[in-house]
Amino acid sequence: MNDARNTTWTSQVQLPRDTPTVSTSSRGLRYGDGVFVTLGIQGGVLLDAALQMNRLNSAAAVIGLQPPACFESPSTATKNLATIVAELQPNFAEGVARLQWFAGAGPRGFGRESVQAEAIVDLTPGPAPRNMSLIVLPDGLVPLPALPHHKTCSALANILCAREALHRGADEAVRVDSGVLLETASANLFWIRNGTLFTPATSLPLYPGSMRQRILECAPTVGLRVEEGAFAADCLAGAETILLANAVRGIEVAQLVDGRTLDPSSPILARLRMAAETRRLELGIPLPGAADANA
């Protein structure tokens, strides 16, 4: 998957000819003037496609972007995305699709009117499994995103958070603000203690991920109570299990947290993972040709 013509589609180029290009004066390139979502692909199914498309539309509206022409109609947007993925990589059964909308070429300067967005679809393999290590950052060490409830292309706050994790020898780092746990650079935070699943509330400055939503829907069905709120950074010290969740990696269990080793095996967590993944598949969109490939 190293040929851009086979892994990347742009709204300016018609498949299958030419190499996808973006103007050097694109506002998305110059200023990060855009929004995106990332979707897992599992068994030839585009997971949570409708939910992700709704979130992309909401984020675009916040920054004054109208959907690209091929995604304007809510009734066909997810189908069109599935078609693009299938045309890029027939029989692409497992991996990641990133859909980005951004303001195109324009004059210099930050200000602009509401415009119709351009689009990029990019396909990549899924990440390899890992024995995930986690640290909790000092309060206020890294900045908050400007629009934390939306995925914007102005991702410097998350880049800095991920860099802190790398510099401190961990896979992921939890952002803390005003003494309260939030999220990592790319995942929502959960922990289990005494039969209760805890997670920071979406009233806080964090992204309400699609996998987070599925976990909260499924937790009661496997016998977990749910508590959302504002939790102090030391709350993780008494956790039996700590996990991260996002659309690409699904549920990922922390095995080392601030130097403390945790047992990643948990029967109730296994049931929660199964329930959430099943729900995502049920609500996904099969890619054209995937059913034949899996037959």
C-alpha angles and dihedrals in degrees: 000000000000099000110093090210089063098042107033133057126183129190089237095061128061117220134279102014131078132008115284113256138185123203115253087228092056111133088219089061097039101043108009086251098168149068135235147183130207121217129194119226115211127172090349092306124122099224121230091348097160093047092048093048091051090052092048091052091050093050092047091052091053092058096038101256122143115212117265113263094257091054100039097103113072090205094060105025097095092043090051091051091051090050092051091050092049092048092050095048117009111211092015095163103163130031145061134302120197117196116195129183118194143165110264133219117332144141121295118273135077099256123088141154123247106288140181110262130235119224142221127191114194127185125204136165117265119263120267118253115262141187092248122219122195137194132188112230124224114269112281095357093132126035127252119248114260091237103023096175092060135054105241130176088238090088102153093118090057092044090056091048092051091046091055089054090051094047091050094050098252134119095226137015127206115226115226125196126181089351094304128119114240123163143293125263092277111005144061119244127235135167135184126221127164094345095312126114111214127196136162112264122250090237084078122080098274139108115263097221125206092239089050089057093050092048092052091048093051102037096083091050091062095045102266123134114220128222123181120186150105107303129188119242093250092062090091091064092079097040119124093199130015122194142175126212136197139147095264106042096028110204114357122184121218113232097181122033119180088333094312116121117226129193106245093200117095127152093210091049090052089054091048092051092049093048094048095046091047090052092050091051092049091054095042131102118242112232114241109267094014094108091054092047092051094045 
